Amino acid sequence: MRIATQLAIVAVLTASSVGAWYWNEQRSGESVEGSHQFRGGGRPIGVITTKPRIDSVTITIEAVGTALANEAVTITPRVSGIIDHITFEEGATVKAGQVLAELDATELKANLQEERAMLQQAQRLFDRAQALYQNRAVSKARIDELLASLEAARARVRANKARLEDYIIRAPFGGRLGLRRVSVGALVNPGSEITTLDDTSRIKVDFRVPESVLSLARPGLPIQAKSVTYPEIFKGVVKTLGSRVDPVTRSIELRTEFANPNSRIKPGMFLTAKIAIDSRTDAVLVPEEALVSQGATHFVFLVHNGKAIRTRVRIGERLIGEVEILEGVGSIDSVVVRGLQKIRDGSSVKPLETGHRPQREVTS
């Protein structure tokens, strides 16, 4: 009985050993077969390929900015005084030179009347002396003295008129007024805000762009801006570039102008913009799904002589569903679009079909 048990145990151990050996042999064969396929042997893998598309690409950069009025000023008096009249309505559109308010100038007006009376007296004395001078009844010295007095009287009148003009507050340019900040009877001083005036017939926007595009940035570049307030796109051009690069942000400021019908854009509004800085007419475009990225490095698989060749590329602009290839792909290459998960560098492949994409206008 004991011998039979021992024989049974030996038989079980022998069977286990044979099974383990057979299993290891099967795994080794599968590993070798997989290795052959990785090297490109075995049955070709079906993939879908396409030819690159050659088209024009507009290179744009995005920027953000704040809207500014074409002209803007805070209306303040030039002299101290009491508000006597206010002749404008809040939010009204005014023309250049239109009277907005007047300060109390009663004393100054009285002084002006006095100076005018003295001017008239000096004029009469001079005219009478000139008539007498024709008959040699007065001397030339007396004529010169009266002429000097006449000129002095005229100067005093002009000075009083100029001082009186300081008491009249006018619009320096045409535009739209803001809110009224004072009332009749209020004492104001130079710097006291009466209202604001903005010319919003055109809008200026200052954007900052990286210094890396400084060589391409120039006046006249087209720009498209958009606000979260309105659905439409506002079109303009770059007018001026700043003269300095910010040493902190490494960016340069550029100014653009937009037409502003109905003054829809208000000063201070936030705008996002796309600036077209360059264009390429012979750009090589492939579907974005053909791109394999590893960090900052990008690859595509090209098909040559039935083999998948992993090729490093340098990309440019990213478009809707497409990416521009700057280096690594030519116009006659076949690029793998689908089946990328099944292939490795050097795999045998068989294109199942070639994708054909319709020509279309490309903008970035």
PyMOL commands that set and color helices and strands:
alter all, ss='L'
color gray80, all
select helices_A, chain A and resi 2-38+106-134+140-165+211-213+261-263+288-290+340-342
alter helices_A, ss='H'
color red, helices_A
select strands_A, chain A and resi 45-50+53-75+81-86+93-94+99-103+168-170+175-177+187-188+195-210+222-226+234-245+251-259+270-287+292-294+297-304+307-318+322-327+335-338+349-355
alter strands_A, ss='S'
color yellow, strands_A
deselect
rebuild
show_as cartoon
